Amino acid sequence: MYKKIYLEITNKCNLKCPFCLHNNREPQFLTFTDYQTILKKIKPYTKYLYLHVSGEPLIHPLINTFIKYGSQDFHINITTNGYLIKRIINNHHIRQINISLHSYNPAYNISLKKYLDNILEVINNLSSSTYFSLRFWVNNKYNQPILNYLNKYFNQEIELHNGFKIKENVFISIGNEFIWPDLNNTYENPQGTCYALKDHIGILVDGTIIPCCLDANGVINLGNIFQSDLESIIKSPRYQKMLKSFQNNYKYEALCQKCNYLDVMNNCKI
């Protein structure tokens, strides 16, 4: 059993944020039939389904159908930049919504007030049944304006630290910007472990199985969920080699050596 499985229902995004590693794959939307096939195959392996790897899940035209159908067997989680948040305003089948507030940029032709008002409207509508994680990055220049607005709205002094409870089911999450794993970046460290493969895996929109949600381009292709069962992929030599290497504090794959996510998050200070 995995703690969670990430499923990319689309690799298309409505934004072009400079901090993202933009995938270079052909834009694609998962069909409902393929969605059903994948959920049937992964059902024995997790109870927590995250509808995100790369792209913006709320851009998918069937997002509410996917959430409702998936919630029959899984706890559904969404990670979103927040711009299309009102597309799920009446959907009470979601366990948690993670909103990346560091995605805000006035260049996207929406005021900060309108952006936050849309998010707060959905929070007010769904927080009785859904957890919300409002995500900040430590050095984002819009942190203070966002906090000022939230403080006024909730009539309190919100502290920017992990787990701060704003109201029932609404929390703050804080982290440092990290280096996306990319074979062409300058960071490299072969030593270290990871939760990938032990805690979670990811599935791209074309069915490619990846070790974690940061492999946005599917560099570490462990197999395809449409062509194999998950058990045979787990038993494959590449999968097992990666897993055992992490247990020995070694990053076997070249892409993993280019990732500093855990180092950054473990040393996050505000």
C-alpha positions as CSV (number, residue, x, y, z in Angstrom):
1,M,0.0,0.0,0.0
2,Y,1.2,3.5,-0.9
3,K,0.4,6.5,1.3
4,K,-0.8,8.2,-2.0
5,I,-0.6,7.9,-5.7
6,Y,-0.4,11.0,-8.0
7,L,-2.4,10.8,-11.1
8,E,-2.0,13.4,-13.8
9,I,-5.3,14.0,-15.5
10,T,-3.8,16.7,-17.8
11,N,-0.4,18.0,-18.4
12,K,-1.8,21.3,-19.7
13,C,-1.7,24.4,-17.5
14,N,-3.4,27.8,-17.6
15,L,-0.2,29.6,-16.4
16,K,3.5,29.7,-17.2
17,C,5.0,30.3,-13.8
18,P,8.8,30.8,-13.9
19,F,9.4,28.5,-10.9
20,C,7.8,25.4,-12.7
21,L,9.6,22.9,-14.7
22,H,7.4,23.0,-17.8
23,N,6.8,19.6,-19.3
24,N,7.7,19.2,-22.9
25,R,5.1,16.6,-23.7
26,E,2.2,17.0,-26.1
27,P,-0.8,18.5,-24.2
28,Q,-3.3,15.8,-23.3
29,F,-6.4,15.2,-21.2
30,L,-7.1,11.9,-19.6
31,T,-10.4,10.4,-20.9
32,F,-13.0,9.1,-18.5
33,T,-12.6,5.6,-19.8
34,D,-8.8,5.6,-19.2
35,Y,-9.5,7.2,-15.8
36,Q,-11.7,4.3,-14.9
37,T,-9.1,1.8,-16.1
38,I,-6.4,3.4,-14.0
39,L,-8.5,3.6,-10.8
40,K,-9.4,0.0,-11.1
41,K,-5.7,-1.0,-11.4
42,I,-4.5,1.1,-8.5
43,K,-7.4,0.5,-6.1
44,P,-5.6,-2.3,-4.1
45,Y,-2.5,-0.1,-3.6
46,T,-3.8,3.2,-2.0
47,K,-6.7,5.0,-0.5
48,Y,-5.4,8.5,-1.3
49,L,-5.5,9.8,-4.9
50,Y,-3.9,13.1,-5.8
51,L,-5.1,14.4,-9.2
52,H,-1.9,16.3,-10.1
53,V,1.6,15.8,-11.4
54,S,2.3,18.5,-14.0
55,G,-0.4,20.8,-15.4
56,E,-3.4,22.3,-13.7
57,P,-6.1,19.7,-12.9
58,L,-8.9,22.2,-12.7
59,I,-8.5,22.9,-16.4
60,H,-9.8,19.5,-17.2
61,P,-13.4,19.7,-18.5
62,L,-14.4,16.6,-16.5
63,I,-12.8,17.6,-13.3
64,N,-16.0,17.4,-11.2
65,T,-17.0,14.1,-12.8
66,F,-13.5,12.7,-12.0
67,I,-13.7,13.9,-8.4
68,K,-17.1,12.4,-7.8
69,Y,-16.3,9.1,-9.5
70,G,-12.9,8.7,-7.8
71,S,-14.4,9.5,-4.3
72,Q,-16.3,6.2,-4.4
73,D,-13.0,4.3,-3.6
74,F,-10.4,7.0,-2.9
75,H,-9.8,10.1,-0.7
76,I,-9.5,12.7,-3.5
77,N,-6.9,15.5,-3.2
78,I,-6.3,18.4,-5.5
79,T,-3.3,20.7,-5.9
80,T,-4.1,23.9,-7.8
81,N,-2.7,27.3,-8.5
82,G,-6.1,28.7,-7.5
83,Y,-7.1,30.6,-10.6
84,L,-9.8,28.2,-11.6
85,I,-10.9,27.3,-8.1
86,K,-14.6,28.2,-8.6
87,R,-14.9,25.3,-11.0
88,I,-15.3,23.1,-8.0
89,I,-17.3,25.4,-5.8
90,N,-20.2,22.9,-5.3
91,N,-18.2,19.7,-5.2
92,H,-18.2,18.1,-1.7
93,H,-16.3,14.9,-2.6
94,I,-12.8,16.2,-2.0
95,R,-10.7,15.3,1.0
96,Q,-8.2,18.2,0.6
97,I,-7.4,21.1,-1.7
98,N,-3.8,22.4,-1.7
99,I,-3.7,26.0,-3.1
100,S,-0.3,27.3,-4.3
101,L,-0.6,30.9,-3.4
102,H,2.9,31.6,-4.6
103,S,1.4,31.2,-8.1
104,Y,-0.2,34.6,-7.9
105,N,1.1,37.1,-10.3
106,P,-0.7,40.3,-11.5
107,A,0.7,39.5,-15.0
108,Y,-2.1,37.0,-15.3
109,N,-4.7,39.8,-15.4
110,I,-6.5,39.3,-12.1
111,S,-6.2,41.4,-9.1
112,L,-4.9,39.9,-5.8
113,K,-8.3,40.8,-4.2
114,K,-10.3,38.9,-6.9
115,Y,-7.9,36.0,-6.8
116,L,-8.2,35.6,-3.0
117,D,-12.0,36.3,-3.0
118,N,-12.5,33.4,-5.4
119,I,-10.5,31.1,-3.1
120,L,-12.2,32.3,0.0
121,E,-15.6,31.8,-1.5
122,V,-14.7,28.1,-2.2
123,I,-13.3,27.7,1.3
124,N,-16.5,29.1,2.8
125,N,-18.5,26.7,0.7
126,L,-16.5,23.5,1.2
127,S,-14.4,23.7,4.4
128,S,-17.1,21.8,6.4
129,S,-16.2,18.7,4.4
130,T,-12.8,19.5,2.8
131,Y,-9.4,20.4,4.2
132,F,-7.6,23.4,2.7
133,S,-3.8,23.9,2.7
134,L,-2.8,27.5,1.8
135,R,0.7,27.2,0.5
136,F,3.3,29.9,0.7
137,W,7.0,30.0,-0.3
138,V,9.2,31.8,2.2
139,N,10.7,34.4,-0.2
140,N,7.6,35.2,-2.3
141,K,7.2,38.9,-2.7
142,Y,3.4,38.7,-2.4
143,N,3.4,36.9,0.9
144,Q,2.8,40.1,3.0
145,P,0.0,41.5,0.8
146,I,-1.7,38.1,0.9
147,L,-1.3,37.8,4.6
148,N,-2.6,41.4,5.1
149,Y,-5.8,40.4,3.2
150,L,-6.3,37.1,5.0
151,N,-5.7,38.8,8.4
152,K,-8.4,41.4,7.6
153,Y,-10.8,38.8,6.2
154,F,-10.4,36.3,9.2
155,N,-9.9,39.1,11.7
156,Q,-6.8,37.6,13.2
157,E,-3.0,37.6,13.0
158,I,-2.1,34.6,10.9
159,E,1.3,33.2,11.5
160,L,3.3,32.0,8.6
161,H,4.4,28.6,9.8
162,N,3.5,25.0,8.9
163,G,0.2,23.8,10.4
164,F,-1.1,27.2,11.6
165,K,-4.8,26.8,11.8
166,I,-6.8,29.7,10.4
167,K,-10.2,28.1,11.0
168,E,-11.6,24.6,11.1
169,N,-10.0,22.6,8.3
170,V,-8.0,25.5,6.9
171,F,-4.3,25.5,7.5
172,I,-1.1,27.3,6.4
173,S,1.8,25.4,4.7
174,I,5.2,27.1,4.2
175,G,8.2,26.0,2.2
176,N,11.3,27.1,0.3
177,E,11.5,27.2,-3.4
178,F,13.3,24.1,-4.6
179,I,15.3,23.0,-7.6
180,W,13.2,20.9,-9.9
181,P,15.0,17.7,-10.9
182,D,16.4,18.2,-14.4
183,L,19.3,16.5,-16.1
184,N,20.5,19.9,-17.3
185,N,20.5,21.8,-14.0
186,T,23.7,22.5,-12.0
187,Y,22.8,20.9,-8.7
188,E,24.0,17.3,-8.2
189,N,24.2,15.1,-5.1
190,P,24.3,11.3,-5.3
191,Q,23.8,11.0,-1.5
192,G,20.4,11.0,0.0
193,T,17.1,9.2,0.3
194,C,13.5,9.8,-0.9
195,Y,10.0,8.8,-0.1
196,A,9.4,7.9,-3.7
197,L,8.4,4.3,-4.4
198,K,8.0,3.6,-0.7
199,D,5.5,6.3,0.1
200,H,4.1,7.1,-3.3
201,I,4.4,6.8,-7.1
202,G,3.1,9.0,-10.0
203,I,1.2,8.2,-13.2
204,L,1.4,10.6,-16.1
205,V,-1.6,11.3,-18.4
206,D,-0.3,8.8,-21.0
207,G,-0.1,6.1,-18.4
208,T,3.7,6.3,-17.8
209,I,4.6,5.4,-14.2
210,I,7.1,7.6,-12.5
211,P,8.6,7.4,-9.0
212,C,7.4,10.8,-7.8
213,C,5.4,13.9,-8.8
214,L,8.6,15.9,-9.6
215,D,9.5,13.9,-12.7
216,A,7.3,16.1,-14.9
217,N,8.8,14.9,-18.1
218,G,8.7,11.2,-17.3
219,V,12.5,10.7,-17.4
220,I,12.4,7.7,-15.1
221,N,9.9,5.6,-17.0
222,L,9.1,2.6,-14.9
223,G,6.4,1.2,-17.2
224,N,2.9,2.0,-18.4
225,I,-0.2,1.3,-16.4
226,F,-2.2,0.6,-19.6
227,Q,0.3,-2.1,-20.7
228,S,1.2,-3.7,-17.4
229,D,-0.2,-4.4,-14.0
230,L,1.2,-2.5,-11.1
231,E,2.6,-5.5,-9.3
232,S,4.9,-6.4,-12.2
233,I,6.2,-2.9,-12.4
234,I,6.9,-2.9,-8.6
235,K,8.9,-6.1,-9.1
236,S,10.9,-4.8,-12.1
237,P,14.7,-4.5,-11.7
238,R,14.8,-0.7,-12.1
239,Y,12.1,-0.1,-9.5
240,Q,13.8,-2.4,-7.0
241,K,17.2,-0.9,-7.6
242,M,15.9,2.6,-7.0
243,L,14.1,1.5,-3.8
244,K,17.0,-0.3,-2.3
245,S,19.4,2.5,-3.2
246,F,17.2,5.0,-1.3
247,Q,17.2,2.7,1.7
248,N,21.0,2.9,1.6
249,N,21.0,6.7,1.3
250,Y,22.0,6.7,-2.4
251,K,20.3,8.2,-5.4
252,Y,20.6,5.6,-8.1
253,E,19.0,7.5,-10.9
254,A,20.7,10.5,-12.5
255,L,17.6,12.6,-12.3
256,C,17.3,11.9,-8.6
257,Q,20.8,13.2,-8.1
258,K,19.7,16.5,-9.6
259,C,16.9,16.9,-7.0
260,N,17.2,18.9,-3.8
261,Y,13.6,18.8,-2.7
262,L,14.0,17.0,0.6
263,D,17.1,19.0,1.5
264,V,15.2,22.3,1.0
265,M,12.0,21.3,2.7
266,N,13.8,19.7,5.7
267,N,15.7,23.0,6.2
268,C,12.8,25.4,5.7
269,K,13.0,28.4,8.1
270,I,10.8,31.4,8.1
